[in-house]
Amino acid sequence: MPKFNDFNLDKWKELEDIETNSLWIIDRRDNTGKHNGSYHGNFIPQIPRQMIKRFTKQDDIVLDAFMGSGTTAYECEILKRNFIGIDIKKEMVDFVKTKLKVSKVNESQNNYAYCIQGDSVDKNIFIQIKKYLTKYNKEKVQHVILHPPYFDILKFSKEEKDLSNSKTLESFISDFGKVVKNCVDLLEKDKYVSIVIGDKYSNSEWIPLGFYCMEEAKKQGLQLKSIIVKNMEGNRAKQNQKSIWRYRALNSDYYIFKHEYILLLKKI
């Protein structure tokens, strides 16, 4: 049995739902249970589901520093992992708490969920998390999932410190690096970080945002293990406009965004 999951490798052929390839083709998001796609910018549940199953064990702690509408939180609830989430928007924290039906502890499931409002760049938020963990005689988390804004493609709030409101690409990358460092400091050695990120266009130039974030993450004491490419389907901005976007592409020198990255890194 691997040290970082609950797989019984004597029955490895039964693990058909676990992805092991670096190309993921997913035709539609899972909107069952507490999941839905109403929050613009949330990622599909299949991503955290794969990472949680593959790189954590039951009762491990998963940290999501860009919690949003709670996609990772609901997967942790289903898979019996403990959850810690941070979001800069108070209304999102309150929303996720309500959907989890917890304030801090879900007694009925014997797993806990802690949702905190704040800026993930701020070290003080992580000091609060450390204090919370002491209640359970814990010091570290076992997995980190990060789905940050894709720079300024979509504004998530009016908060000045929201990464989607970064003034420059350089400041976005710098602040993202600070978030990664805060999370890595709280991560157990030999455990993993999953980063979900895409690229963007700016002034007719492809900006390899995913690779910039990858290099910044590697500076924080992380070893790159995999770059997974996932197809993008159902993008709201392009829904019902496939013909228009294809015409624009044929009339220009660019390709239409159809993928994003899942970067897997290990704390060494």
PLY file of the C-alpha trace (Angstrom):
ply
format ascii 1.0
element vertex 268
property float x
property float y
property float z
element edge 267
property int vertex1
property int vertex2
end_header
0.00 0.00 0.00
1.42 3.45 -0.91
2.22 5.70 2.04
-0.02 8.51 0.79
-3.34 6.79 -0.01
-5.62 3.90 0.98
-5.32 1.86 -2.20
-5.15 -1.89 -1.88
-2.72 -2.65 -4.69
-3.49 -6.35 -4.42
-6.68 -5.30 -6.20
-5.18 -2.62 -8.40
-7.21 -3.71 -11.44
-10.36 -2.61 -9.59
-9.15 1.00 -9.40
-10.65 1.85 -12.76
-11.91 5.26 -11.66
-8.42 6.53 -10.79
-6.61 8.50 -13.49
-2.95 7.67 -14.06
-2.42 9.42 -17.42
-1.30 13.01 -17.89
-4.18 13.84 -20.26
-7.67 14.05 -18.76
-10.69 14.23 -21.05
-13.81 14.97 -18.99
-16.96 15.60 -20.98
-19.01 17.38 -18.30
-18.81 18.53 -14.71
-20.40 16.48 -11.95
-23.31 18.46 -10.51
-24.60 15.76 -8.18
-25.00 16.19 -4.44
-23.92 19.60 -3.17
-22.06 20.44 -6.37
-23.32 22.89 -8.97
-21.75 25.21 -11.49
-23.52 28.38 -10.40
-20.38 30.08 -9.07
-18.48 31.47 -12.01
-14.90 30.24 -11.89
-15.31 27.13 -9.74
-13.58 24.00 -10.93
-15.14 20.65 -11.65
-15.46 18.23 -8.70
-13.70 15.46 -10.60
-10.36 17.26 -10.13
-10.27 17.39 -6.31
-11.88 13.94 -6.21
-8.99 12.44 -8.17
-6.31 14.24 -6.16
-7.89 13.47 -2.78
-8.31 9.77 -3.59
-4.83 9.45 -5.04
-2.82 11.49 -2.53
-4.61 11.30 0.82
-5.98 8.74 3.23
-9.27 8.72 5.09
-9.20 11.26 7.97
-6.29 13.18 6.44
-6.55 16.98 6.33
-6.95 18.79 3.01
-6.25 22.53 2.80
-7.82 24.69 0.09
-6.50 28.27 0.16
-8.91 29.49 -2.55
-12.07 27.80 -1.32
-14.62 29.62 -3.48
-17.99 27.87 -3.48
-16.64 24.79 -1.70
-15.99 22.20 -4.40
-13.06 20.69 -2.49
-14.97 20.88 0.79
-17.85 18.77 -0.51
-15.48 16.17 -1.92
-13.74 15.95 1.46
-17.11 15.45 3.11
-17.99 12.61 0.72
-14.57 10.96 0.98
-14.29 11.33 4.77
-11.35 13.70 4.79
-11.02 16.67 7.11
-11.15 20.06 5.42
-9.70 23.51 5.98
-10.71 26.26 3.57
-9.77 29.92 3.19
-11.55 32.50 1.08
-11.24 36.27 0.92
-15.02 36.70 0.48
-17.03 36.42 3.68
-20.20 35.58 1.77
-18.52 32.52 0.25
-17.28 31.33 3.63
-20.78 31.69 5.07
-22.23 29.92 2.01
-19.91 26.92 2.34
-20.49 26.67 6.09
-24.22 26.56 5.48
-23.93 23.87 2.81
-21.67 21.77 5.01
-24.03 22.39 7.92
-21.08 23.12 10.14
-19.49 26.07 11.81
-16.27 24.28 12.62
-17.01 20.64 13.34
-19.23 18.13 11.59
-19.94 15.85 14.54
-22.26 13.53 12.62
-19.51 12.44 10.27
-16.66 12.37 12.79
-14.68 14.60 10.44
-14.14 18.30 10.81
-14.37 21.24 8.46
-12.96 24.66 9.25
-13.79 27.56 6.93
-12.04 30.87 7.55
-12.40 34.25 5.88
-9.18 36.01 5.03
-6.33 36.66 2.63
-4.23 33.55 1.97
-1.17 35.79 1.48
-1.47 36.77 5.16
0.60 34.58 7.49
-1.74 35.41 10.37
-4.49 33.35 8.75
-2.23 30.31 8.94
-1.37 31.05 12.57
-5.10 30.82 13.27
-5.26 27.51 11.40
-2.35 26.14 13.45
-4.20 27.05 16.64
-7.28 25.31 15.32
-5.32 22.15 14.52
-4.04 21.89 18.08
-7.61 21.08 19.14
-7.15 17.78 17.32
-3.53 17.29 18.33
-2.47 17.99 14.76
0.34 20.18 13.46
0.27 19.67 9.70
-2.09 19.05 6.78
-1.63 16.17 4.34
-2.65 17.77 1.05
-3.01 21.24 -0.43
-5.32 22.05 -3.33
-5.00 25.47 -4.97
-7.30 26.81 -7.66
-6.35 30.50 -7.77
-7.82 33.16 -10.03
-6.28 33.08 -13.49
-4.84 36.54 -12.82
-7.36 39.14 -14.06
-9.45 37.04 -16.45
-12.35 37.13 -14.00
-12.75 39.52 -11.06
-14.00 37.60 -8.04
-14.49 40.52 -5.65
-13.78 44.18 -5.06
-11.24 43.31 -2.37
-7.94 45.03 -3.12
-6.00 41.99 -1.91
-7.95 39.56 -4.08
-5.41 38.04 -6.50
-7.82 38.67 -9.37
-7.35 42.38 -8.68
-3.55 42.25 -8.91
-2.21 45.34 -10.67
0.43 43.49 -12.67
1.31 39.96 -13.67
4.47 40.25 -11.57
2.51 41.15 -8.43
0.07 38.29 -9.08
2.89 35.76 -9.35
4.66 37.17 -6.30
1.52 36.99 -4.14
0.70 33.53 -5.44
4.17 32.45 -4.33
3.45 33.78 -0.84
0.25 31.74 -0.69
2.14 28.62 -1.73
4.81 29.25 0.89
2.19 29.67 3.64
0.55 26.41 2.60
3.84 24.51 2.28
4.85 25.60 5.79
1.70 23.88 7.02
2.11 20.79 4.83
3.56 17.53 6.10
6.87 16.47 4.54
6.63 14.12 1.55
3.02 15.17 0.91
1.59 16.87 -2.15
0.26 20.12 -3.56
-2.21 20.20 -6.46
-2.45 23.47 -8.40
-5.21 23.96 -10.96
-4.40 26.84 -13.30
-4.84 27.94 -16.91
-3.20 30.44 -19.25
-4.52 33.72 -20.70
-4.25 36.11 -23.58
-3.18 39.73 -23.14
-2.58 42.26 -25.91
-2.66 39.52 -28.55
-0.01 37.50 -26.68
-0.37 34.10 -25.03
0.62 34.44 -21.36
1.79 31.06 -19.98
0.33 31.72 -16.56
0.38 28.05 -15.62
4.13 27.78 -16.18
4.81 31.00 -14.29
2.85 29.65 -11.31
4.63 26.31 -11.61
8.06 27.94 -11.45
7.00 30.10 -8.51
5.71 27.03 -6.65
9.00 25.21 -7.22
10.81 28.06 -5.45
8.90 27.19 -2.27
10.65 23.86 -1.72
8.44 21.76 -3.97
9.46 19.14 -6.49
7.43 18.92 -9.70
5.96 15.44 -10.12
3.47 15.82 -12.97
1.87 18.27 -15.36
-1.63 17.06 -16.16
-3.47 18.62 -19.09
-7.26 18.68 -18.79
-9.72 19.68 -21.48
-11.98 22.68 -20.86
-15.67 22.16 -21.61
-18.68 24.35 -20.94
-16.78 27.61 -20.59
-19.54 30.16 -20.02
-17.84 32.88 -22.02
-17.74 30.61 -25.07
-21.04 28.74 -24.67
-23.17 28.93 -27.81
-20.37 30.87 -29.52
-18.21 28.06 -30.88
-18.70 29.14 -34.48
-17.83 32.74 -33.69
-14.65 31.78 -31.85
-13.65 29.41 -34.64
-14.16 32.16 -37.23
-12.09 34.56 -35.14
-9.30 32.01 -34.81
-9.27 31.30 -38.55
-9.14 35.02 -39.19
-6.18 35.48 -36.86
-3.06 33.72 -35.57
-4.18 32.19 -32.29
-5.71 28.95 -31.04
-8.81 28.73 -28.84
-8.20 27.84 -25.21
-9.29 24.24 -24.68
-7.09 23.12 -21.80
-5.88 23.92 -18.31
-3.23 22.39 -16.09
-3.21 20.38 -12.90
0.28 20.69 -11.47
1.33 18.07 -8.93
4.22 18.97 -6.64
5.77 17.26 -3.63
7.22 18.76 -0.45
10.70 17.33 -0.10
0 1
1 2
2 3
3 4
4 5
5 6
6 7
7 8
8 9
9 10
10 11
11 12
12 13
13 14
14 15
15 16
16 17
17 18
18 19
19 20
20 21
21 22
22 23
23 24
24 25
25 26
26 27
27 28
28 29
29 30
30 31
31 32
32 33
33 34
34 35
35 36
36 37
37 38
38 39
39 40
40 41
41 42
42 43
43 44
44 45
45 46
46 47
47 48
48 49
49 50
50 51
51 52
52 53
53 54
54 55
55 56
56 57
57 58
58 59
59 60
60 61
61 62
62 63
63 64
64 65
65 66
66 67
67 68
68 69
69 70
70 71
71 72
72 73
73 74
74 75
75 76
76 77
77 78
78 79
79 80
80 81
81 82
82 83
83 84
84 85
85 86
86 87
87 88
88 89
89 90
90 91
91 92
92 93
93 94
94 95
95 96
96 97
97 98
98 99
99 100
100 101
101 102
102 103
103 104
104 105
105 106
106 107
107 108
108 109
109 110
110 111
111 112
112 113
113 114
114 115
115 116
116 117
117 118
118 119
119 120
120 121
121 122
122 123
123 124
124 125
125 126
126 127
127 128
128 129
129 130
130 131
131 132
132 133
133 134
134 135
135 136
136 137
137 138
138 139
139 140
140 141
141 142
142 143
143 144
144 145
145 146
146 147
147 148
148 149
149 150
150 151
151 152
152 153
153 154
154 155
155 156
156 157
157 158
158 159
159 160
160 161
161 162
162 163
163 164
164 165
165 166
166 167
167 168
168 169
169 170
170 171
171 172
172 173
173 174
174 175
175 176
176 177
177 178
178 179
179 180
180 181
181 182
182 183
183 184
184 185
185 186
186 187
187 188
188 189
189 190
190 191
191 192
192 193
193 194
194 195
195 196
196 197
197 198
198 199
199 200
200 201
201 202
202 203
203 204
204 205
205 206
206 207
207 208
208 209
209 210
210 211
211 212
212 213
213 214
214 215
215 216
216 217
217 218
218 219
219 220
220 221
221 222
222 223
223 224
224 225
225 226
226 227
227 228
228 229
229 230
230 231
231 232
232 233
233 234
234 235
235 236
236 237
237 238
238 239
239 240
240 241
241 242
242 243
243 244
244 245
245 246
246 247
247 248
248 249
249 250
250 251
251 252
252 253
253 254
254 255
255 256
256 257
257 258
258 259
259 260
260 261
261 262
262 263
263 264
264 265
265 266
266 267
